């Protein structure tokens, strides 16, 4: 995917999120203009530039982050299923949950171990696979197979997640990072920051309850909002 296509997709996602936000929050009167640097402009009595940022639980370049580990899980199971079929395995469906405390480091060996597990259990009764069967695969926490074959069988991640608490240091970092960016933009009368928590995305979802009495430095922003998609937005208490 080319850079321009990625930017276009990102802008489309930001526009969709901002439109949801605007249904929940009464904006100042003015024309809404979508673009880049900043992401949104309210062109009214005052010209307000709005930056949008996704609030993740950890940096996307952290190998242990959910963003990276989710890709690893999918890659492992895709490779494991291919190896299983190449070894003569049946077209069965297996479901797996992975241990968050044991991040995936190497896709190849893990895929091979899971493929071999599939060969071991495909003629056993269906249901949850006993833990001792995969105790040699520490990255797995649960496994299941349903005993049927499908022409389009697919091995799947079936993961359960706890909702983490809001991280103020990550919010402060997001504000600081965006403050450095807006310093390079054309001058507006005010800047707002919209921090988005996608409740459907385990790499982003978190409890957005604000700690009583806490504030964060506003940086370059007049107003800062925390918006967990499909829930009411919250204006962050700030200090100068």
PELINKA-V502853 format. One record per residue. N is the residue number from 1. RES is the residue in one letter. PSI is psi in degrees with one decimal (NA if undefined). NEAR is the number of other ideal C-beta (glycine too) atoms within 12 Angstrom. Layout:
BEGIN
N_RES_PSI_NEAR / N_RES_PSI_NEAR
END
This chain:
BEGIN
1_X_125.8_9 / 2_X_163.9_8 / 3_X_-42.8_9 / 4_X_-36.8_11 / 5_X_-40.6_11 / 6_X_-44.2_12 / 7_X_-40.1_17 / 8_X_-43.1_17 / 9_X_-41.9_15 / 10_X_-43.7_22 / 11_X_-36.1_23 / 12_X_-40.7_16 / 13_X_-41.4_23 / 14_X_-39.9_28 / 15_X_-43.3_24 / 16_X_-42.7_22 / 17_X_-42.5_37 / 18_X_-37.5_35 / 19_X_-36.5_21 / 20_X_-45.2_24 / 21_X_-43.3_35 / 22_X_-24.6_24 / 23_X_-21.3_17 / 24_X_-17.5_22 / 25_X_133.3_23 / 26_X_111.1_10 / 27_X_157.0_26 / 28_X_152.8_22 / 29_X_142.5_12 / 30_X_162.2_21 / 31_X_139.6_15 / 32_X_122.9_23 / 33_X_124.3_21 / 34_X_142.7_27 / 35_X_-133.5_23 / 36_X_140.5_22 / 37_X_64.7_22 / 38_X_176.3_36 / 39_X_-35.8_37 / 40_X_143.7_34 / 41_X_131.1_30 / 42_X_110.6_32 / 43_X_88.9_22 / 44_X_-144.1_17 / 45_X_-39.9_12 / 46_X_146.2_19 / 47_X_115.5_24 / 48_X_125.1_31 / 49_X_131.2_38 / 50_X_124.9_45 / 51_X_141.3_41 / 52_X_134.0_39 / 53_X_139.4_37 / 54_X_134.9_32 / 55_X_106.2_41 / 56_X_163.1_30 / 57_X_-28.5_35 / 58_X_166.8_25 / 59_X_141.9_21 / 60_X_-16.7_19 / 61_X_2.9_10 / 62_X_119.3_16 / 63_X_-19.9_17 / 64_X_-1.2_21 / 65_X_156.0_23 / 66_X_-34.8_32 / 67_X_-46.3_25 / 68_X_-45.8_24 / 69_X_-33.9_33 / 70_X_-41.4_27 / 71_X_-40.1_20 / 72_X_-43.1_28 / 73_X_-46.3_36 / 74_X_-42.2_24 / 75_X_-40.9_23 / 76_X_-47.8_37 / 77_X_-36.2_39 / 78_X_-45.8_23 / 79_X_-40.9_27 / 80_X_-42.4_40 / 81_X_-40.5_36 / 82_X_-45.5_23 / 83_X_-39.6_27 / 84_X_-45.7_33 / 85_X_-38.1_22 / 86_X_-26.9_15 / 87_X_6.9_19 / 88_X_11.0_12 / 89_X_156.1_28 / 90_X_164.9_23 / 91_X_69.3_20 / 92_X_164.1_33 / 93_X_131.5_29 / 94_X_147.5_44 / 95_X_139.6_31 / 96_X_147.5_38 / 97_X_143.1_26 / 98_X_151.7_34 / 99_X_117.6_23 / 100_X_-26.0_24 / 101_X_-7.0_12 / 102_X_77.5_18 / 103_X_151.3_26 / 104_X_127.5_37 / 105_X_-43.1_16 / 106_X_121.6_16 / 107_X_-43.6_26 / 108_X_-57.8_18 / 109_X_-37.2_20 / 110_X_-42.7_34 / 111_X_-41.3_32 / 112_X_-43.4_24 / 113_X_-40.2_31 / 114_X_-36.2_42 / 115_X_-44.1_33 / 116_X_-36.6_22 / 117_X_-42.2_39 / 118_X_-41.7_42 / 119_X_-34.7_26 / 120_X_-37.1_25 / 121_X_-8.2_31 / 122_X_-16.0_30 / 123_X_7.9_14 / 124_X_165.8_22 / 125_X_147.2_13 / 126_X_162.2_19 / 127_X_-168.9_16 / 128_X_134.0_22 / 129_X_127.5_31 / 130_X_142.2_18 / 131_X_-38.0_18 / 132_X_-20.7_12 / 133_X_-29.2_25 / 134_X_29.1_31 / 135_X_-17.2_16 / 136_X_-0.2_17 / 137_X_83.4_32 / 138_X_-20.8_18 / 139_X_-20.0_34 / 140_X_141.6_37 / 141_X_-16.3_25 / 142_X_147.0_24 / 143_X_149.1_38 / 144_X_145.1_30 / 145_X_149.7_38 / 146_X_2.9_23 / 147_X_4.6_20 / 148_X_158.1_14 / 149_X_145.9_18 / 150_X_140.4_17 / 151_X_-28.4_10 / 152_X_38.2_10 / 153_X_142.5_25 / 154_X_133.0_22 / 155_X_136.2_37 / 156_X_152.8_25 / 157_X_126.4_34 / 158_X_93.9_23 / 159_X_139.5_23 / 160_X_145.9_14 / 161_X_141.7_22 / 162_X_148.9_13 / 163_X_112.5_18 / 164_X_162.8_22 / 165_X_155.6_17 / 166_X_136.9_28 / 167_X_107.2_26 / 168_X_-39.0_26 / 169_X_-35.9_18 / 170_X_-35.1_28 / 171_X_-44.8_38 / 172_X_-37.9_26 / 173_X_-42.2_22 / 174_X_-41.1_36 / 175_X_-44.9_36 / 176_X_-43.1_23 / 177_X_-44.5_23 / 178_X_-31.5_34 / 179_X_-42.1_25 / 180_X_-35.3_15 / 181_X_-46.7_24 / 182_X_-18.3_30 / 183_X_-23.3_19 / 184_X_-4.6_14 / 185_X_166.9_22 / 186_X_154.0_15 / 187_X_129.0_13 / 188_X_166.4_26 / 189_X_-25.0_18 / 190_X_153.4_26 / 191_X_140.3_35 / 192_X_155.8_41 / 193_X_127.7_43 / 194_X_110.1_44 / 195_X_123.8_42 / 196_X_129.5_37 / 197_X_114.1_38 / 198_X_109.6_29 / 199_X_-22.1_22 / 200_X_-8.1_15 / 201_X_111.0_24 / 202_X_-17.2_27 / 203_X_-15.5_28 / 204_X_-35.4_35 / 205_X_135.9_27 / 206_X_157.3_32 / 207_X_124.5_19 / 208_X_18.1_31 / 209_X_126.3_17 / 210_X_132.5_24 / 211_X_129.4_16 / 212_X_131.2_7 / 213_X_-5.4_8 / 214_X_145.6_18 / 215_X_162.8_19 / 216_X_156.0_30 / 217_X_133.9_23 / 218_X_-17.3_26 / 219_X_-129.6_29 / 220_X_5.8_29 / 221_X_134.9_37 / 222_X_-41.1_25 / 223_X_144.9_30 / 224_X_132.8_38 / 225_X_143.5_37 / 226_X_120.6_39 / 227_X_108.3_37 / 228_X_115.1_32 / 229_X_135.6_30 / 230_X_10.5_18 / 231_X_166.5_23 / 232_X_134.9_16 / 233_X_158.8_30 / 234_X_130.7_25 / 235_X_124.8_25 / 236_X_130.9_33 / 237_X_126.2_21 / 238_X_167.4_26 / 239_X_158.6_15 / 240_X_NA_11
END
